[in-house]
């Protein structure tokens, strides 16, 4: 897979065609911001042998209420590709998801704030630290 500046960290190789296809799949929590599972860093690997794809995903939380939906969307998307006849999607737990996996484009769209204990006045902090997305809208 080619390493573009908008791509998230993937810990194992992913074919370019698979990364492009999966860039159209969204975790429902990030759909409104336009952040795909690829840019969110949820895609760990896509291994294609013959015409069978095996996909490994990470979740941001073990409590994700949309996990089944994301797994189904990934399988449906890859099954629609000419290179694939069957697809198995699994969540892996041996590697945690961290914000380091975010693509730069996703990081710009999300707002990470310091620990609330470190910020005495939330409104004052937000007023003096505009989000990158706010500055792009001006």
MOQUI-V159145 format. One record per run of one state. SS is the DSSP state (alpha for helix, beta for strand, coil for the rest). FROM is the first residue (numbers start at 1). TO is the last residue. If there is no record, write none. Layout:
ss = [SS | SS]
from = [FROM | FROM]
to = [TO | TO]
This chain:
ss = [coil | alpha | coil | beta | coil | alpha | coil | beta | alpha | coil | beta | coil | beta | coil | alpha | coil | beta | coil | alpha | coil | alpha | coil | alpha | coil | alpha | coil | alpha | coil]
from = [1 | 16 | 23 | 26 | 27 | 31 | 34 | 36 | 37 | 41 | 43 | 50 | 52 | 58 | 67 | 80 | 86 | 92 | 99 | 102 | 104 | 110 | 116 | 119 | 122 | 129 | 132 | 138]
to = [15 | 22 | 25 | 26 | 30 | 33 | 35 | 36 | 40 | 42 | 49 | 51 | 57 | 66 | 79 | 85 | 91 | 98 | 101 | 103 | 109 | 115 | 118 | 121 | 128 | 131 | 137 | 138]
